[in-house]
Amino acid sequence: MVLSGCYSFTGSGLPAGLRTVEIPSVVDKARQPELADQATKAIVDEFARNGALRPLDRDAQSRVDATLSLYSHAPQTFDASGNVSRFRVTVTLEAKFIDLRDDGVLFDSKNGGGGIAGTYDYDPLRETEADAKIKALNVSVRKLVDNTISGW
């Protein structure tokens, strides 16, 4: 990864003076439009919760461009009768974190192998796929924000 510009680092791992982030709508390449909308909200909420960067609708110092690149739902284990006893949901996001002050790319998930995956295994007798989808998304979003703030 090539970083442009000269940066001084604060305790959070962010360039000095970087305080705000814009989060455009997550692009859906996984054919899961509702999940992409939920991802956008989850990313905004996670940045607000984390507190290292304040989310803004516009005129921010940085931007996170995210894409929902993969969604999968697959059986993981079977009981003695051959019925699925656990499923795994995987939600993968791709992200690019850009310092808009100089257009420097601070983090690009494609440089690390392609995406930021969140998984969640669930018992179909106790949880629904919809619940598992949100839990896997939240894992992926937490990883995305952690990588954005300190992963470079």
N, C-alpha and C positions, 0 to 999 in steps of 0.2 A: 504494500500500500504506500502511495506517495502522498505526503502531506505538504500542502503548499502553505507558504507563509511561515512566520516565526511565532511560536506560541509560548506563553508562560503559563504554567499549570497551577491551578488552585487545588485545594484538598480534594475536590470532587473529581479531579481528572479532566475538567473542562478548561478550555482556553480562558485566560484572564478576561474578565469583563463580559463574558457570555452569560446572559441572564434570562433570555426569552426564546421560545420555540413556537413555530407555526406547525400545525399538523393538518395537512390537507386530507381530504377523504381518502381512505384506503382503496386502492385499485383492486378490483376483483378479477383474478385470473383463474380462480378455482370453481367458478360457477356457483358461488355461495353469497349472493348479494346481501342477504340479511346478516350473515356472519361478517362480511366486510364492513357493513355499517356498525355492527357491534364492536369490531376491532378499532374503528376510528374513535368511538366513544371511550373504549377501554384504554387506548393509548393516551388520550387527553387526560382521563382520570388518573392514570398511573403517573404521568408527569406532575400533575397537581399534587398527588399524594406524596411523591418522592421529594418535591420541593427544590431540586437542583436547578431546574429551568421552569419558568412560568409560561404556561401555554397562552398564546395570543391568537386571535383570528387573522390578524394581518400586522404588517410592520414589525415582525419579530427579527431578532438577530440571527436566528438559525431556523432550519426547517428539517423535518423528518418526512421523507417520502416513503410510504410503505405500500406493499403489495401483498395481498393474500394470494400466495402462489400455489398452495396445496391444501386440500382437505381429504382425509381418508378415515374410513370407519371399517375396521377389519376384526374378525374373530381372533382371539388370542389363546383361549383354552376351552376345552370341551369336557363335559361330565361323562360318566360311564356309559350313558345312553347315546352319546354322540351329539348332544345338544350344546350349544355355545353357552359357556358359563361366565366368560369374560370377553368383552370387546375392548379394542384400543382405538381411541380417536386421536388423530394427529392433525394439528393446525400449524402450517408453516407460513411465516411472514418473511418477506425480503424487505430490507430497509436501507436507506441511504440518509446519512445525517450530514447536513451541509451548513457551514458557517457562512451566512449570507453577507457578512461584512467584507469577505474577500473571495467568496465562492469556493473556499477550500472544502474538500470532502474529508470529514473527520472520521466517518465510519461508513463502510459499505459491506453489507452482509455477503455479497457475492464474492468478496475477496477472501472470505473465510470458508468457502465451500458451498455457498448457495443460499442458505436460508436459516431462519431461526425457528426451530421446531419446538412445539409444546405438545406433550402427549398426556393422555389421561386414560387409565384403564377402569372399566366399570362393569358391575354385575347387572345384567339387564332385568333381573328380578327386583332390584333395589333402586336403580336410577334409569333415567331415559337418555337416549342419544343426545337430545337437546341440552340436557344438563351437562353431560360429559363434554359436549362441544364448547360450551362456555368455559368450563374448567380448563380444557386444553388451550383455548384461546388466551385465558389469563396467564397461563404459564409462559406462552410464547411472548405475550406483551411484556411481562416482567423481564424476561431475558432481553427483549428489544431495548427497553429503557435502560437496563443495566449496561448493555453494550454501548448504547449511545452516550451514556454519561461517563463510563469509565473503561470501556472495552477497547480503547485505541491507544 
